[in-house]
Amino acid sequence: MDALVPILPSAIQSVYNSAMKSALTIAGFDPSGGAGIQADLKIFGALDIYGLSVAAALTAQNSKGVSAVRAVESSFVQRQLTVLLPDMKPDAMKTGMLYSKANVEVVVNMIKKYRLRNIVVDPVLLSSSGKLLAEKGAEKVMRKKLLPLATVITPNIHEASVLAGMVIRTFDDMKRAAVILHDLGTANVVITGGHLEKGAVDIIYNGVFTFLKGRKISGEFHGTGCRFSAVIAARLADGCGVVEAVQQAKTYVRQSMKQTFSTGKGMRLFNV
């Protein structure tokens, strides 16, 4: 017997459909399911946001780290978007691993052409193990063309160091980098401080500083940055303001860390 599927009255179904928000992720494919497109879609679904996705890179990786990366050809990234967006325009969008300069250019052009809004940029440049996740020069195109279009960017201290052109070692360094990135045109800069030796304070800067304090949780977790930025995108799609969305994302990720598990030989994976 087929599984029973609840059927809503047509009037209620119509209201439900019209109220459903959507978010698009343009990111990398992770075979382990812990990061990238797969992680973003899990988050969108958990937060009642319909997930759309476009693959910009393919990876060979597992819970221990990234072994290899290959960019999806920019012409095909463009094809995915030009077919999708005229039919299904998202309420928010996030980028993850774009890898190539050409793919960054495509995303910039599509944001402008389709007047996309609520843009969250997770500037994936380095893996937690130090492997490069973007080709040489991609960060320059990102800095010049993509960041000025972003509603919010969410680099960790290593990515912020690359984008701001400085080494971040202290909390004061984080603040200086946030100002530099904001001056490039990004409306809201969020630098996550989980990689600092002391504390886990995140910075939000939009002309005014907001500090989100936290306590470090021991262990290594796969896909924390993807989850953080995906929650922000989902909350923006649902109508939240940026600061509120970032606060909710920090709380969500922290709570999720209490529900991780190990299925491989490396970093812990999130249950949801």
N, C-alpha and C positions, 0 to 999 in steps of 0.2 A: 504494500500500500504506500502511495506517495505520502511524504511528510506533509502534515497539515500546515498551511500557511495562513496566518491571520489576514482577513480581508476587511479593509476599512470601508465604511460607506463612502460613496463617490465624492460627496461634498467635503468630508473630512480629509480624504486622500488628496483632494485638490489643494486644500489649504496646507497640508503637510508638505506636499511636493514644492509648492511655491515658497515655503519658508526654509527649505533645506539650503544651507550655505555650502559653498565649495571652495577648495583651495588646491592650487597646483604646485607640485614640486618638480623642479628641473634639477636632476642630480645624478649620482652614480648608482650603478647596480651592485649590490653586495650579496654574494652567494650565501653568506652566513645569516642573512636576514637581520643583522643587528644594527645596521646603519644604512645610510643612503635612502633610496626610494622606498625600500621595504619598511624601514623604520618610520619614515614620514607618513606613509599610508596607514600604518597601524595607529599612529597618534591621531591622525585626522579622524579615523573611524571611531576611536575611543572617545573622542570629543564631539561626536555627532556632526562632523563635517565631511561632506562627500569629497573623496580624494581623486584628483586628476594627476597624471604623471607623465613626464617626458624624460627619456634616458639620454644623458649627455656623456656618460662614460661607463665603461665596463671594468670591473676589477676581478682579480683573482685574489681572494683573501679568506681568512678564517678567523677564529677567535684570537689567534696569536698575532695577527697583523696582516698587512697588505703585501702581497708578493709581486703583483704586476698591475698596471693600469693601461687601458687603451681608450682614447677618446672616440666617441661616436662621431662620424664625419659631420662637419658643421652643416652641410647641405641636407643631411637627413634630420638633424635636430631642427633645422628650419622647416623641413617638410612636416614633421610631427606637429609643430606649433601652428603652421598655416592651415593645416587640416582641422586641428582641434579648436583653436580659439574663435573662429567665426561662428562655431556651433555652440561651444560651451565656454563662456567667459567666467573665470573664477572671481570670487570675492576677495581673495588674497593669493599671493604667490610667494614661494620661497625658492632660493637657489642653494644648491649644495655644491658637489664637485662638478665643475664645468670643464676643467682640465686644460683646454686649449684656448689660445687667444681668439681663434675664429669662433668658438662656441660662446665666449663672452660677448663678442660683437653681435652674434645672432640674437642672444637674449636681450641685449640693449635695444636692438632694432625692433624686436617684437613687443617689448614693453612700450615703446613709443608708438608703434603702429596701432596697437590695439588698446592703447591708453589704460594699461593695467594699473591697478592700485594696490595699496597695502603690500608693498614689496619688502620681503625679508631676505637679506643676503647673509648667508652663512659662508664666509669666504674660505672654503676648504682648500688649504695650500699645503699642509703637512699632516701626516698621520701622527698618532701619539708615539709611534716608534721612531719618528723622524724621517720617514720616507716622503719624498716629494710627491704631491698629488696635483700638481699643476705644472705645465710646461714653462720653460723659461720665458719671461716676458708677459705671462698671463696676468700677473699681479699688477703690472703697469696699466694694462687695458682696463682691468677691474677698477683700479684707483681713479683713473681719468674719466671713464665712461659709465661704469655701473654704479659705483658708490653714490654719485650725485642723484641717481634715480631712486635710491633706496629709502624706504620709510624707516627702516631700522637695519643695522648691521650687527652681527653677533660674533666677532672674532674672539678667540682665546688670546692669551698674552703673546704666544708665538706668532700667530697670524697678524695680530695688531702690530707687532714689532716689524714684520715685513711690510705691511701696508703703510705704516707711519714713518718708516725709515729710521727707526731707533731701536735700541735694545731696552726691553722692559725687564727690570729686575725688582722694582719696588712698587708699592702702592702709588707713590707720587709719580713714578714713571707711567703708570696706567692712566693717571689723570692727564698728564701731558699728551700722551698718545691719543686719548679721547678727544681732546681739543683739536689736535692736528687733523684727525679724521673727520670731525665735524666741519672743520674749515674747508674740506674738500667738497662739501655740499650735502653730506648725509644728514637727514633731519634728526635722527636719533642714533647715537652710538652706544652700544652695549659691549663692554669688554668683560669677559668672565675671568675671574681670578682664581679659579680652582687649581691652576698650575703654579701659583706662587708658593713659596716654601712655608709661609705663615698665613693662616686664615684662608677664607674662601669668599672674599668680598667681591661682588660684581658692581661695576660702575655703569650708570646710565647718564649720558650727557646729551642734552639738547639745547645748550645755552645755560642750563642750570644742572648741577650735579645732583643725582640721587644715588644713594649707596644701599645695596642689598647685602646685609651681612649673613653669613652662614658658617656652619662648622664642617670641617672636612670629614668625609666618611672614608675610612680606610678601604683599600681595594682598588682594582682596576676594572673599569666598566666600558663596554663597547657601545659607542654611539650616543654618548651624552650630549655632544654638541648638536647632533641631528635632532634629537628629541627636544632639546631646549628651543631651537629655532622653529621646529614644527609646531610646538605648542603656541609660540608667539603668533605664527601665521594663522593657526586655527582660531585663536582668540580674536585676532584682528578681523578675520572673516566674519566672526559672530558679532562684531560691533564694539569690542573693547577698545579703550585707549591704549597707547603704547606702553606707558608705565605700568598700568594695571596688567596688561598682557605679559610683560616681562616678569612682574612679581608672581603671577600665576604659574608661569613657566618654571621659575626657580623652585617654587613649592612643589610642583608636579614632579620635576626630575628628582628632587630630594626624596620625596615619598616613594618614587619608583625604585630608588636605590635599595630600599628595604625589601623589595620583591624580586631581586635578581636571582639568577641560577647559573650553574655551570654545566654546559653540555659538551664543551670542548676542553682543550688543554691550556687555554689562555684566559683572556679577559671574561668577566662575568657578563651575561646577557640579561636584558630587561624582559620581564614577564609580559608586559603590555607595551 
